[in-house]
Amino acid sequence: MKFDVVMFFLFFGAATSASAATYFILLTMVNRINRKRDYRSQIPTLGFSWPQVWREYGLVYPNGRYRRALAGAAVLAIAFALISFFWLFGVLPRYAVPSR
């Protein structure tokens, strides 16, 4: 297998893993918010929005560690997705590897 194909799949796999981590962190944040609320005002686990969860978690847990983890995982997911996209369309290998 060519080196470019292997690197693309590595970056794509890293982007997919970081996206899954982002989703699981969001679900954990929703569950922790719902623990502090009564039954009628809970956030649904499937129909939530990022800004709502981010804001509510910051209000309930001002020094919570999941906000930083979510931001880091989202940045990694976006970065790896962009790198794999650029690698797929030949932008990075053409300019990153010095000419022989």
mmCIF file as gemmi writes it, N, C-alpha and C atoms, coordinates in Angstrom:
data_model
loop_
_atom_site.group_PDB
_atom_site.id
_atom_site.type_symbol
_atom_site.label_atom_id
_atom_site.label_alt_id
_atom_site.label_comp_id
_atom_site.label_asym_id
_atom_site.label_entity_id
_atom_site.label_seq_id
_atom_site.pdbx_PDB_ins_code
_atom_site.Cartn_x
_atom_site.Cartn_y
_atom_site.Cartn_z
_atom_site.occupancy
_atom_site.B_iso_or_equiv
_atom_site.pdbx_formal_charge
_atom_site.auth_seq_id
_atom_site.auth_asym_id
_atom_site.pdbx_PDB_model_num
ATOM 1 N N . MET Axp A 1 ? 0.84 -1.177 0 1 0 ? 1 A 1
ATOM 2 C CA . MET Axp A 1 ? 0 0 0 1 0 ? 1 A 1
ATOM 3 C C . MET Axp A 1 ? 0.884 1.239 0 1 0 ? 1 A 1
ATOM 4 N N . LYS Axp A 2 ? 0.441 2.249 -0.674 1 0 ? 2 A 1
ATOM 5 C CA . LYS Axp A 2 ? 1.227 3.462 -0.746 1 0 ? 2 A 1
ATOM 6 C C . LYS Axp A 2 ? 1.185 4.207 0.581 1 0 ? 2 A 1
ATOM 7 N N . PHE Axp A 3 ? 2.226 4.977 0.802 1 0 ? 3 A 1
ATOM 8 C CA . PHE Axp A 3 ? 2.354 5.751 2.034 1 0 ? 3 A 1
ATOM 9 C C . PHE Axp A 3 ? 1.228 6.77 2.172 1 0 ? 3 A 1
ATOM 10 N N . ASP Axp A 4 ? 0.824 7.398 1.074 1 0 ? 4 A 1
ATOM 11 C CA . ASP Axp A 4 ? -0.241 8.4 1.116 1 0 ? 4 A 1
ATOM 12 C C . ASP Axp A 4 ? -1.572 7.805 1.553 1 0 ? 4 A 1
ATOM 13 N N . VAL Axp A 5 ? -1.864 6.607 1.074 1 0 ? 5 A 1
ATOM 14 C CA . VAL Axp A 5 ? -3.131 5.96 1.434 1 0 ? 5 A 1
ATOM 15 C C . VAL Axp A 5 ? -3.133 5.589 2.915 1 0 ? 5 A 1
ATOM 16 N N . VAL Axp A 6 ? -2.018 5.087 3.395 1 0 ? 6 A 1
ATOM 17 C CA . VAL Axp A 6 ? -1.914 4.717 4.807 1 0 ? 6 A 1
ATOM 18 C C . VAL Axp A 6 ? -2.073 5.955 5.685 1 0 ? 6 A 1
ATOM 19 N N . MET Axp A 7 ? -1.418 7.039 5.322 1 0 ? 7 A 1
ATOM 20 C CA . MET Axp A 7 ? -1.508 8.265 6.123 1 0 ? 7 A 1
ATOM 21 C C . MET Axp A 7 ? -2.92 8.836 6.09 1 0 ? 7 A 1
ATOM 22 N N . PHE Axp A 8 ? -3.588 8.758 4.946 1 0 ? 8 A 1
ATOM 23 C CA . PHE Axp A 8 ? -4.965 9.238 4.886 1 0 ? 8 A 1
ATOM 24 C C . PHE Axp A 8 ? -5.85 8.455 5.84 1 0 ? 8 A 1
ATOM 25 N N . PHE Axp A 9 ? -5.737 7.129 5.825 1 0 ? 9 A 1
ATOM 26 C CA . PHE Axp A 9 ? -6.582 6.325 6.702 1 0 ? 9 A 1
ATOM 27 C C . PHE Axp A 9 ? -6.233 6.535 8.175 1 0 ? 9 A 1
ATOM 28 N N . LEU Axp A 10 ? -4.983 6.792 8.492 1 0 ? 10 A 1
ATOM 29 C CA . LEU Axp A 10 ? -4.624 7.099 9.871 1 0 ? 10 A 1
ATOM 30 C C . LEU Axp A 10 ? -5.253 8.411 10.33 1 0 ? 10 A 1
ATOM 31 N N . PHE Axp A 11 ? -5.153 9.438 9.501 1 0 ? 11 A 1
ATOM 32 C CA . PHE Axp A 11 ? -5.748 10.725 9.869 1 0 ? 11 A 1
ATOM 33 C C . PHE Axp A 11 ? -7.274 10.653 9.896 1 0 ? 11 A 1
ATOM 34 N N . PHE Axp A 12 ? -7.858 9.931 8.967 1 0 ? 12 A 1
ATOM 35 C CA . PHE Axp A 12 ? -9.311 9.784 8.953 1 0 ? 12 A 1
ATOM 36 C C . PHE Axp A 12 ? -9.795 9.004 10.178 1 0 ? 12 A 1
ATOM 37 N N . GLY Axp A 13 ? -9.063 7.97 10.55 1 0 ? 13 A 1
ATOM 38 C CA . GLY Axp A 13 ? -9.402 7.214 11.754 1 0 ? 13 A 1
ATOM 39 C C . GLY Axp A 13 ? -9.269 8.05 13.014 1 0 ? 13 A 1
ATOM 40 N N . ALA Axp A 14 ? -8.249 8.897 13.059 1 0 ? 14 A 1
ATOM 41 C CA . ALA Axp A 14 ? -8.084 9.785 14.213 1 0 ? 14 A 1
ATOM 42 C C . ALA Axp A 14 ? -9.222 10.8 14.279 1 0 ? 14 A 1
ATOM 43 N N . ALA Axp A 15 ? -9.651 11.31 13.131 1 0 ? 15 A 1
ATOM 44 C CA . ALA Axp A 15 ? -10.772 12.259 13.106 1 0 ? 15 A 1
ATOM 45 C C . ALA Axp A 15 ? -12.065 11.586 13.549 1 0 ? 15 A 1
ATOM 46 N N . THR Axp A 16 ? -12.279 10.362 13.114 1 0 ? 16 A 1
ATOM 47 C CA . THR Axp A 16 ? -13.474 9.624 13.51 1 0 ? 16 A 1
ATOM 48 C C . THR Axp A 16 ? -13.463 9.327 15.005 1 0 ? 16 A 1
ATOM 49 N N . SER Axp A 17 ? -12.313 8.936 15.531 1 0 ? 17 A 1
ATOM 50 C CA . SER Axp A 17 ? -12.2 8.656 16.962 1 0 ? 17 A 1
ATOM 51 C C . SER Axp A 17 ? -12.419 9.91 17.794 1 0 ? 17 A 1
ATOM 52 N N . ALA Axp A 18 ? -11.867 11.027 17.358 1 0 ? 18 A 1
ATOM 53 C CA . ALA Axp A 18 ? -12.062 12.279 18.096 1 0 ? 18 A 1
ATOM 54 C C . ALA Axp A 18 ? -13.516 12.733 18.022 1 0 ? 18 A 1
ATOM 55 N N . SER Axp A 19 ? -14.182 12.489 16.901 1 0 ? 19 A 1
ATOM 56 C CA . SER Axp A 19 ? -15.608 12.828 16.792 1 0 ? 19 A 1
ATOM 57 C C . SER Axp A 19 ? -16.448 11.971 17.731 1 0 ? 19 A 1
ATOM 58 N N . ALA Axp A 20 ? -16.123 10.698 17.825 1 0 ? 20 A 1
ATOM 59 C CA . ALA Axp A 20 ? -16.84 9.82 18.756 1 0 ? 20 A 1
ATOM 60 C C . ALA Axp A 20 ? -16.593 10.246 20.201 1 0 ? 20 A 1
ATOM 61 N N . ALA Axp A 21 ? -15.36 10.632 20.514 1 0 ? 21 A 1
ATOM 62 C CA . ALA Axp A 21 ? -15.057 11.113 21.861 1 0 ? 21 A 1
ATOM 63 C C . ALA Axp A 21 ? -15.834 12.387 22.171 1 0 ? 21 A 1
ATOM 64 N N . THR Axp A 22 ? -15.975 13.265 21.191 1 0 ? 22 A 1
ATOM 65 C CA . THR Axp A 22 ? -16.75 14.487 21.376 1 0 ? 22 A 1
ATOM 66 C C . THR Axp A 22 ? -18.201 14.156 21.69 1 0 ? 22 A 1
ATOM 67 N N . TYR Axp A 23 ? -18.771 13.23 20.979 1 0 ? 23 A 1
ATOM 68 C CA . TYR Axp A 23 ? -20.163 12.853 21.203 1 0 ? 23 A 1
ATOM 69 C C . TYR Axp A 23 ? -20.342 12.222 22.585 1 0 ? 23 A 1
ATOM 70 N N . PHE Axp A 24 ? -19.415 11.357 22.984 1 0 ? 24 A 1
ATOM 71 C CA . PHE Axp A 24 ? -19.529 10.716 24.293 1 0 ? 24 A 1
ATOM 72 C C . PHE Axp A 24 ? -19.354 11.726 25.426 1 0 ? 24 A 1
ATOM 73 N N . ILE Axp A 25 ? -18.489 12.696 25.248 1 0 ? 25 A 1
ATOM 74 C CA . ILE Axp A 25 ? -18.336 13.749 26.253 1 0 ? 25 A 1
ATOM 75 C C . ILE Axp A 25 ? -19.612 14.576 26.345 1 0 ? 25 A 1
ATOM 76 N N . LEU Axp A 26 ? -20.221 14.875 25.197 1 0 ? 26 A 1
ATOM 77 C CA . LEU Axp A 26 ? -21.499 15.595 25.217 1 0 ? 26 A 1
ATOM 78 C C . LEU Axp A 26 ? -22.587 14.804 25.935 1 0 ? 26 A 1
ATOM 79 N N . LEU Axp A 27 ? -22.667 13.504 25.695 1 0 ? 27 A 1
ATOM 80 C CA . LEU Axp A 27 ? -23.655 12.681 26.389 1 0 ? 27 A 1
ATOM 81 C C . LEU Axp A 27 ? -23.397 12.661 27.897 1 0 ? 27 A 1
ATOM 82 N N . THR Axp A 28 ? -22.142 12.616 28.288 1 0 ? 28 A 1
ATOM 83 C CA . THR Axp A 28 ? -21.814 12.65 29.708 1 0 ? 28 A 1
ATOM 84 C C . THR Axp A 28 ? -22.221 13.984 30.325 1 0 ? 28 A 1
ATOM 85 N N . MET Axp A 29 ? -21.997 15.065 29.591 1 0 ? 29 A 1
ATOM 86 C CA . MET Axp A 29 ? -22.397 16.381 30.089 1 0 ? 29 A 1
ATOM 87 C C . MET Axp A 29 ? -23.914 16.467 30.246 1 0 ? 29 A 1
ATOM 88 N N . VAL Axp A 30 ? -24.655 15.936 29.294 1 0 ? 30 A 1
ATOM 89 C CA . VAL Axp A 30 ? -26.116 15.954 29.373 1 0 ? 30 A 1
ATOM 90 C C . VAL Axp A 30 ? -26.583 15.142 30.577 1 0 ? 30 A 1
ATOM 91 N N . ASN Axp A 31 ? -25.983 13.975 30.791 1 0 ? 31 A 1
ATOM 92 C CA . ASN Axp A 31 ? -26.378 13.146 31.927 1 0 ? 31 A 1
ATOM 93 C C . ASN Axp A 31 ? -26.059 13.818 33.258 1 0 ? 31 A 1
ATOM 94 N N . ARG Axp A 32 ? -24.935 14.508 33.334 1 0 ? 32 A 1
ATOM 95 C CA . ARG Axp A 32 ? -24.59 15.204 34.583 1 0 ? 32 A 1
ATOM 96 C C . ARG Axp A 32 ? -25.505 16.401 34.822 1 0 ? 32 A 1
ATOM 97 N N . ILE Axp A 33 ? -25.916 17.081 33.762 1 0 ? 33 A 1
ATOM 98 C CA . ILE Axp A 33 ? -26.872 18.182 33.909 1 0 ? 33 A 1
ATOM 99 C C . ILE Axp A 33 ? -28.221 17.634 34.365 1 0 ? 33 A 1
ATOM 100 N N . ASN Axp A 34 ? -28.654 16.532 33.772 1 0 ? 34 A 1
ATOM 101 C CA . ASN Axp A 34 ? -29.958 15.954 34.096 1 0 ? 34 A 1
ATOM 102 C C . ASN Axp A 34 ? -30.028 15.427 35.522 1 0 ? 34 A 1
ATOM 103 N N . ARG Axp A 35 ? -28.883 15.07 36.1 1 0 ? 35 A 1
ATOM 104 C CA . ARG Axp A 35 ? -28.88 14.632 37.492 1 0 ? 35 A 1
ATOM 105 C C . ARG Axp A 35 ? -29.286 15.756 38.442 1 0 ? 35 A 1
ATOM 106 N N . LYS Axp A 36 ? -28.973 16.987 38.071 1 0 ? 36 A 1
ATOM 107 C CA . LYS Axp A 36 ? -29.264 18.138 38.93 1 0 ? 36 A 1
ATOM 108 C C . LYS Axp A 36 ? -30.663 18.708 38.699 1 0 ? 36 A 1
ATOM 109 N N . ARG Axp A 37 ? -31.369 18.257 37.678 1 0 ? 37 A 1
ATOM 110 C CA . ARG Axp A 37 ? -32.685 18.794 37.348 1 0 ? 37 A 1
ATOM 111 C C . ARG Axp A 37 ? -33.788 17.824 37.729 1 0 ? 37 A 1
ATOM 112 N N . ASP Axp A 38 ? -35.002 18.365 37.838 1 0 ? 38 A 1
ATOM 113 C CA . ASP Axp A 38 ? -36.135 17.474 38.056 1 0 ? 38 A 1
ATOM 114 C C . ASP Axp A 38 ? -36.547 16.848 36.719 1 0 ? 38 A 1
ATOM 115 N N . TYR Axp A 39 ? -37.489 15.941 36.778 1 0 ? 39 A 1
ATOM 116 C CA . TYR Axp A 39 ? -37.843 15.143 35.608 1 0 ? 39 A 1
ATOM 117 C C . TYR Axp A 39 ? -38.412 15.979 34.469 1 0 ? 39 A 1
ATOM 118 N N . ARG Axp A 40 ? -39.163 17.018 34.77 1 0 ? 40 A 1
ATOM 119 C CA . ARG Axp A 40 ? -39.839 17.8 33.722 1 0 ? 40 A 1
ATOM 120 C C . ARG Axp A 40 ? -38.903 18.732 32.949 1 0 ? 40 A 1
ATOM 121 N N . SER Axp A 41 ? -37.794 19.13 33.533 1 0 ? 41 A 1
ATOM 122 C CA . SER Axp A 41 ? -36.922 20.101 32.873 1 0 ? 41 A 1
ATOM 123 C C . SER Axp A 41 ? -35.604 19.492 32.39 1 0 ? 41 A 1
ATOM 124 N N . GLN Axp A 42 ? -35.56 18.184 32.209 1 0 ? 42 A 1
ATOM 125 C CA . GLN Axp A 42 ? -34.331 17.55 31.756 1 0 ? 42 A 1
ATOM 126 C C . GLN Axp A 42 ? -34.111 17.758 30.263 1 0 ? 42 A 1
ATOM 127 N N . ILE Axp A 43 ? -32.85 17.72 29.87 1 0 ? 43 A 1
ATOM 128 C CA . ILE Axp A 43 ? -32.463 17.834 28.459 1 0 ? 43 A 1
ATOM 129 C C . ILE Axp A 43 ? -32.574 16.442 27.834 1 0 ? 43 A 1
ATOM 130 N N . PRO Axp A 44 ? -33.246 16.294 26.697 1 0 ? 44 A 1
ATOM 131 C CA . PRO Axp A 44 ? -33.319 14.959 26.076 1 0 ? 44 A 1
ATOM 132 C C . PRO Axp A 44 ? -31.95 14.519 25.56 1 0 ? 44 A 1
ATOM 133 N N . THR Axp A 45 ? -31.687 13.229 25.611 1 0 ? 45 A 1
ATOM 134 C CA . THR Axp A 45 ? -30.359 12.742 25.222 1 0 ? 45 A 1
ATOM 135 C C . THR Axp A 45 ? -30.16 12.697 23.708 1 0 ? 45 A 1
ATOM 136 N N . LEU Axp A 46 ? -31.216 12.777 22.93 1 0 ? 46 A 1
ATOM 137 C CA . LEU Axp A 46 ? -31.047 12.767 21.479 1 0 ? 46 A 1
ATOM 138 C C . LEU Axp A 46 ? -31.316 14.118 20.825 1 0 ? 46 A 1
ATOM 139 N N . GLY Axp A 47 ? -32.13 14.943 21.42 1 0 ? 47 A 1
ATOM 140 C CA . GLY Axp A 47 ? -32.49 16.2 20.772 1 0 ? 47 A 1
ATOM 141 C C . GLY Axp A 47 ? -31.901 17.41 21.457 1 0 ? 47 A 1
ATOM 142 N N . PHE Axp A 48 ? -30.604 17.408 21.688 1 0 ? 48 A 1
ATOM 143 C CA . PHE Axp A 48 ? -29.977 18.538 22.358 1 0 ? 48 A 1
ATOM 144 C C . PHE Axp A 48 ? -29.123 19.328 21.374 1 0 ? 48 A 1
ATOM 145 N N . SER Axp A 49 ? -28.767 20.532 21.771 1 0 ? 49 A 1
ATOM 146 C CA . SER Axp A 49 ? -27.885 21.342 20.938 1 0 ? 49 A 1
ATOM 147 C C . SER Axp A 49 ? -26.611 21.632 21.726 1 0 ? 49 A 1
ATOM 148 N N . TRP Axp A 50 ? -25.508 21.767 21.008 1 0 ? 50 A 1
ATOM 149 C CA . TRP Axp A 50 ? -24.215 22.019 21.641 1 0 ? 50 A 1
ATOM 150 C C . TRP Axp A 50 ? -24.228 23.277 22.5 1 0 ? 50 A 1
ATOM 151 N N . PRO Axp A 51 ? -24.691 24.425 21.966 1 0 ? 51 A 1
ATOM 152 C CA . PRO Axp A 51 ? -24.632 25.638 22.793 1 0 ? 51 A 1
ATOM 153 C C . PRO Axp A 51 ? -25.456 25.529 24.072 1 0 ? 51 A 1
ATOM 154 N N . GLN Axp A 52 ? -26.597 24.857 23.998 1 0 ? 52 A 1
ATOM 155 C CA . GLN Axp A 52 ? -27.426 24.693 25.18 1 0 ? 52 A 1
ATOM 156 C C . GLN Axp A 52 ? -26.708 23.851 26.234 1 0 ? 52 A 1
ATOM 157 N N . VAL Axp A 53 ? -26.113 22.754 25.824 1 0 ? 53 A 1
ATOM 158 C CA . VAL Axp A 53 ? -25.397 21.886 26.762 1 0 ? 53 A 1
ATOM 159 C C . VAL Axp A 53 ? -24.183 22.615 27.323 1 0 ? 53 A 1
ATOM 160 N N . TRP Axp A 54 ? -23.457 23.327 26.479 1 0 ? 54 A 1
ATOM 161 C CA . TRP Axp A 54 ? -22.269 24.067 26.91 1 0 ? 54 A 1
ATOM 162 C C . TRP Axp A 54 ? -22.644 25.11 27.969 1 0 ? 54 A 1
ATOM 163 N N . ARG Axp A 55 ? -23.697 25.851 27.713 1 0 ? 55 A 1
ATOM 164 C CA . ARG Axp A 55 ? -24.139 26.905 28.623 1 0 ? 55 A 1
ATOM 165 C C . ARG Axp A 55 ? -24.664 26.321 29.934 1 0 ? 55 A 1
ATOM 166 N N . GLU Axp A 56 ? -25.523 25.312 29.843 1 0 ? 56 A 1
ATOM 167 C CA . GLU Axp A 56 ? -26.108 24.706 31.043 1 0 ? 56 A 1
ATOM 168 C C . GLU Axp A 56 ? -25.041 24.025 31.913 1 0 ? 56 A 1
ATOM 169 N N . TYR Axp A 57 ? -24.101 23.359 31.274 1 0 ? 57 A 1
ATOM 170 C CA . TYR Axp A 57 ? -23.044 22.701 32.046 1 0 ? 57 A 1
ATOM 171 C C . TYR Axp A 57 ? -22.186 23.74 32.761 1 0 ? 57 A 1
ATOM 172 N N . GLY Axp A 58 ? -21.914 24.87 32.102 1 0 ? 58 A 1
ATOM 173 C CA . GLY Axp A 58 ? -21.149 25.929 32.742 1 0 ? 58 A 1
ATOM 174 C C . GLY Axp A 58 ? -21.877 26.541 33.923 1 0 ? 58 A 1
ATOM 175 N N . LEU Axp A 59 ? -23.209 26.584 33.858 1 0 ? 59 A 1
ATOM 176 C CA . LEU Axp A 59 ? -23.982 27.11 34.985 1 0 ? 59 A 1
ATOM 177 C C . LEU Axp A 59 ? -24.029 26.126 36.149 1 0 ? 59 A 1
ATOM 178 N N . VAL Axp A 60 ? -24.197 24.854 35.848 1 0 ? 60 A 1
ATOM 179 C CA . VAL Axp A 60 ? -24.313 23.851 36.908 1 0 ? 60 A 1
ATOM 180 C C . VAL Axp A 60 ? -22.95 23.512 37.509 1 0 ? 60 A 1
ATOM 181 N N . TYR Axp A 61 ? -21.94 23.361 36.65 1 0 ? 61 A 1
ATOM 182 C CA . TYR Axp A 61 ? -20.589 23.034 37.1 1 0 ? 61 A 1
ATOM 183 C C . TYR Axp A 61 ? -19.624 24.107 36.592 1 0 ? 61 A 1
ATOM 184 N N . PRO Axp A 62 ? -19.428 25.191 37.342 1 0 ? 62 A 1
ATOM 185 C CA . PRO Axp A 62 ? -18.562 26.283 36.848 1 0 ? 62 A 1
ATOM 186 C C . PRO Axp A 62 ? -17.102 25.86 36.655 1 0 ? 62 A 1
ATOM 187 N N . ASN Axp A 63 ? -16.615 24.937 37.464 1 0 ? 63 A 1
ATOM 188 C CA . ASN Axp A 63 ? -15.231 24.478 37.337 1 0 ? 63 A 1
ATOM 189 C C . ASN Axp A 63 ? -15.169 23.065 36.766 1 0 ? 63 A 1
ATOM 190 N N . GLY Axp A 64 ? -16.152 22.69 35.967 1 0 ? 64 A 1
ATOM 191 C CA . GLY Axp A 64 ? -16.219 21.336 35.423 1 0 ? 64 A 1
ATOM 192 C C . GLY Axp A 64 ? -15.122 21.06 34.411 1 0 ? 64 A 1
ATOM 193 N N . ARG Axp A 65 ? -14.654 19.832 34.425 1 0 ? 65 A 1
ATOM 194 C CA . ARG Axp A 65 ? -13.55 19.46 33.529 1 0 ? 65 A 1
ATOM 195 C C . ARG Axp A 65 ? -14.021 19.046 32.151 1 0 ? 65 A 1
ATOM 196 N N . TYR Axp A 66 ? -15.31 18.755 31.994 1 0 ? 66 A 1
ATOM 197 C CA . TYR Axp A 66 ? -15.796 18.271 30.713 1 0 ? 66 A 1
ATOM 198 C C . TYR Axp A 66 ? -15.86 19.362 29.647 1 0 ? 66 A 1
ATOM 199 N N . ARG Axp A 67 ? -15.952 20.617 30.04 1 0 ? 67 A 1
ATOM 200 C CA . ARG Axp A 67 ? -15.952 21.696 29.043 1 0 ? 67 A 1
ATOM 201 C C . ARG Axp A 67 ? -14.608 21.764 28.328 1 0 ? 67 A 1
ATOM 202 N N . ARG Axp A 68 ? -13.525 21.644 29.09 1 0 ? 68 A 1
ATOM 203 C CA . ARG Axp A 68 ? -12.19 21.646 28.47 1 0 ? 68 A 1
ATOM 204 C C . ARG Axp A 68 ? -11.963 20.396 27.635 1 0 ? 68 A 1
ATOM 205 N N . ALA Axp A 69 ? -12.447 19.266 28.12 1 0 ? 69 A 1
ATOM 206 C CA . ALA Axp A 69 ? -12.3 18.018 27.36 1 0 ? 69 A 1
ATOM 207 C C . ALA Axp A 69 ? -13.088 18.082 26.055 1 0 ? 69 A 1
ATOM 208 N N . LEU Axp A 70 ? -14.291 18.664 26.108 1 0 ? 70 A 1
ATOM 209 C CA . LEU Axp A 70 ? -15.107 18.793 24.895 1 0 ? 70 A 1
ATOM 210 C C . LEU Axp A 70 ? -14.448 19.727 23.891 1 0 ? 70 A 1
ATOM 211 N N . ALA Axp A 71 ? -13.924 20.841 24.371 1 0 ? 71 A 1
ATOM 212 C CA . ALA Axp A 71 ? -13.246 21.775 23.462 1 0 ? 71 A 1
ATOM 213 C C . ALA Axp A 71 ? -12.019 21.14 22.826 1 0 ? 71 A 1
ATOM 214 N N . GLY Axp A 72 ? -11.248 20.419 23.616 1 0 ? 72 A 1
ATOM 215 C CA . GLY Axp A 72 ? -10.056 19.747 23.073 1 0 ? 72 A 1
ATOM 216 C C . GLY Axp A 72 ? -10.399 18.669 22.065 1 0 ? 72 A 1
ATOM 217 N N . ALA Axp A 73 ? -11.401 17.867 22.369 1 0 ? 73 A 1
ATOM 218 C CA . ALA Axp A 73 ? -11.799 16.804 21.443 1 0 ? 73 A 1
ATOM 219 C C . ALA Axp A 73 ? -12.373 17.378 20.157 1 0 ? 73 A 1
ATOM 220 N N . ALA Axp A 74 ? -13.133 18.471 20.254 1 0 ? 74 A 1
ATOM 221 C CA . ALA Axp A 74 ? -13.69 19.091 19.051 1 0 ? 74 A 1
ATOM 222 C C . ALA Axp A 74 ? -12.588 19.687 18.185 1 0 ? 74 A 1
ATOM 223 N N . VAL Axp A 75 ? -11.605 20.316 18.81 1 0 ? 75 A 1
ATOM 224 C CA . VAL Axp A 75 ? -10.48 20.885 18.037 1 0 ? 75 A 1
ATOM 225 C C . VAL Axp A 75 ? -9.696 19.77 17.355 1 0 ? 75 A 1
ATOM 226 N N . LEU Axp A 76 ? -9.454 18.679 18.068 1 0 ? 76 A 1
ATOM 227 C CA . LEU Axp A 76 ? -8.739 17.55 17.454 1 0 ? 76 A 1
ATOM 228 C C . LEU Axp A 76 ? -9.535 16.935 16.308 1 0 ? 76 A 1
ATOM 229 N N . ALA Axp A 77 ? -10.836 16.801 16.484 1 0 ? 77 A 1
ATOM 230 C CA . ALA Axp A 77 ? -11.666 16.223 15.421 1 0 ? 77 A 1
ATOM 231 C C . ALA Axp A 77 ? -11.627 17.1 14.177 1 0 ? 77 A 1
ATOM 232 N N . ILE Axp A 78 ? -11.747 18.395 14.346 1 0 ? 78 A 1
ATOM 233 C CA . ILE Axp A 78 ? -11.717 19.304 13.196 1 0 ? 78 A 1
ATOM 234 C C . ILE Axp A 78 ? -10.344 19.307 12.551 1 0 ? 78 A 1
ATOM 235 N N . ALA Axp A 79 ? -9.292 19.327 13.363 1 0 ? 79 A 1
ATOM 236 C CA . ALA Axp A 79 ? -7.934 19.355 12.812 1 0 ? 79 A 1
ATOM 237 C C . ALA Axp A 79 ? -7.631 18.079 12.024 1 0 ? 79 A 1
ATOM 238 N N . PHE Axp A 80 ? -7.932 16.93 12.594 1 0 ? 80 A 1
ATOM 239 C CA . PHE Axp A 80 ? -7.661 15.675 11.879 1 0 ? 80 A 1
ATOM 240 C C . PHE Axp A 80 ? -8.54 15.523 10.643 1 0 ? 80 A 1
ATOM 241 N N . ALA Axp A 81 ? -9.766 16.017 10.696 1 0 ? 81 A 1
ATOM 242 C CA . ALA Axp A 81 ? -10.635 15.954 9.514 1 0 ? 81 A 1
ATOM 243 C C . ALA Axp A 81 ? -10.078 16.836 8.4 1 0 ? 81 A 1
ATOM 244 N N . LEU Axp A 82 ? -9.613 18.018 8.741 1 0 ? 82 A 1
ATOM 245 C CA . LEU Axp A 82 ? -9.021 18.899 7.718 1 0 ? 82 A 1
ATOM 246 C C . LEU Axp A 82 ? -7.736 18.315 7.154 1 0 ? 82 A 1
ATOM 247 N N . ILE Axp A 83 ? -6.909 17.75 8.016 1 0 ? 83 A 1
ATOM 248 C CA . ILE Axp A 83 ? -5.662 17.147 7.539 1 0 ? 83 A 1
ATOM 249 C C . ILE Axp A 83 ? -5.958 15.981 6.603 1 0 ? 83 A 1
ATOM 250 N N . SER Axp A 84 ? -6.927 15.129 6.964 1 0 ? 84 A 1
ATOM 251 C CA . SER Axp A 84 ? -7.23 13.993 6.085 1 0 ? 84 A 1
ATOM 252 C C . SER Axp A 84 ? -7.861 14.463 4.778 1 0 ? 84 A 1
ATOM 253 N N . PHE Axp A 85 ? -8.672 15.524 4.818 1 0 ? 85 A 1
ATOM 254 C CA . PHE Axp A 85 ? -9.257 16.075 3.602 1 0 ? 85 A 1
ATOM 255 C C . PHE Axp A 85 ? -8.17 16.628 2.685 1 0 ? 85 A 1
ATOM 256 N N . PHE Axp A 86 ? -7.249 17.389 3.263 1 0 ? 86 A 1
ATOM 257 C CA . PHE Axp A 86 ? -6.162 17.941 2.449 1 0 ? 86 A 1
ATOM 258 C C . PHE Axp A 86 ? -5.237 16.852 1.945 1 0 ? 86 A 1
ATOM 259 N N . TRP Axp A 87 ? -5.034 15.823 2.743 1 0 ? 87 A 1
ATOM 260 C CA . TRP Axp A 87 ? -4.181 14.719 2.313 1 0 ? 87 A 1
ATOM 261 C C . TRP Axp A 87 ? -4.833 13.954 1.167 1 0 ? 87 A 1
ATOM 262 N N . LEU Axp A 88 ? -6.16 13.784 1.228 1 0 ? 88 A 1
ATOM 263 C CA . LEU Axp A 88 ? -6.878 13.047 0.193 1 0 ? 88 A 1
ATOM 264 C C . LEU Axp A 88 ? -6.791 13.751 -1.149 1 0 ? 88 A 1
ATOM 265 N N . PHE Axp A 89 ? -6.907 15.064 -1.149 1 0 ? 89 A 1
ATOM 266 C CA . PHE Axp A 89 ? -6.909 15.804 -2.404 1 0 ? 89 A 1
ATOM 267 C C . PHE Axp A 89 ? -5.534 16.307 -2.811 1 0 ? 89 A 1
ATOM 268 N N . GLY Axp A 90 ? -4.498 15.852 -2.146 1 0 ? 90 A 1
ATOM 269 C CA . GLY Axp A 90 ? -3.146 16.104 -2.602 1 0 ? 90 A 1
ATOM 270 C C . GLY Axp A 90 ? -2.575 17.453 -2.256 1 0 ? 90 A 1
ATOM 271 N N . VAL Axp A 91 ? -3.136 18.164 -1.345 1 0 ? 91 A 1
ATOM 272 C CA . VAL Axp A 91 ? -2.602 19.476 -0.984 1 0 ? 91 A 1
ATOM 273 C C . VAL Axp A 91 ? -1.385 19.324 -0.093 1 0 ? 91 A 1
ATOM 274 N N . LEU Axp A 92 ? -1.472 18.486 0.921 1 0 ? 92 A 1
ATOM 275 C CA . LEU Axp A 92 ? -0.366 18.35 1.868 1 0 ? 92 A 1
ATOM 276 C C . LEU Axp A 92 ? 0.841 17.61 1.308 1 0 ? 92 A 1
ATOM 277 N N . PRO Axp A 93 ? 0.698 16.455 0.665 1 0 ? 93 A 1
ATOM 278 C CA . PRO Axp A 93 ? 1.907 15.77 0.198 1 0 ? 93 A 1
ATOM 279 C C . PRO Axp A 93 ? 2.69 16.566 -0.84 1 0 ? 93 A 1
ATOM 280 N N . ARG Axp A 94 ? 1.996 17.338 -1.641 1 0 ? 94 A 1
ATOM 281 C CA . ARG Axp A 94 ? 2.663 18.089 -2.678 1 0 ? 94 A 1
ATOM 282 C C . ARG Axp A 94 ? 3.548 19.187 -2.091 1 0 ? 94 A 1
ATOM 283 N N . TYR Axp A 95 ? 3.096 19.844 -1.045 1 0 ? 95 A 1
ATOM 284 C CA . TYR Axp A 95 ? 3.835 20.978 -0.499 1 0 ? 95 A 1
ATOM 285 C C . TYR Axp A 95 ? 4.626 20.637 0.76 1 0 ? 95 A 1
ATOM 286 N N . ALA Axp A 96 ? 4.279 19.564 1.443 1 0 ? 96 A 1
ATOM 287 C CA . ALA Axp A 96 ? 4.957 19.242 2.692 1 0 ? 96 A 1
ATOM 288 C C . ALA Axp A 96 ? 6.251 18.446 2.456 1 0 ? 96 A 1
ATOM 289 N N . VAL Axp A 97 ? 6.278 17.598 1.437 1 0 ? 97 A 1
ATOM 290 C CA . VAL Axp A 97 ? 7.447 16.785 1.174 1 0 ? 97 A 1
ATOM 291 C C . VAL Axp A 97 ? 8.38 17.549 0.233 1 0 ? 97 A 1
ATOM 292 N N . PRO Axp A 98 ? 9.647 17.713 0.618 1 0 ? 98 A 1
ATOM 293 C CA . PRO Axp A 98 ? 10.575 18.436 -0.272 1 0 ? 98 A 1
ATOM 294 C C . PRO Axp A 98 ? 10.798 17.675 -1.577 1 0 ? 98 A 1
ATOM 295 N N . SER Axp A 99 ? 11.055 18.418 -2.634 1 0 ? 99 A 1
ATOM 296 C CA . SER Axp A 99 ? 11.267 17.777 -3.941 1 0 ? 99 A 1
ATOM 297 C C . SER Axp A 99 ? 12.576 17.021 -3.938 1 0 ? 99 A 1
ATOM 298 N N . ARG Axp A 100 ? 12.616 15.962 -4.713 1 0 ? 100 A 1
ATOM 299 C CA . ARG Axp A 100 ? 13.799 15.076 -4.712 1 0 ? 100 A 1
ATOM 300 C C . ARG Axp A 100 ? 14.77 15.447 -5.767 1 0 ? 100 A 1
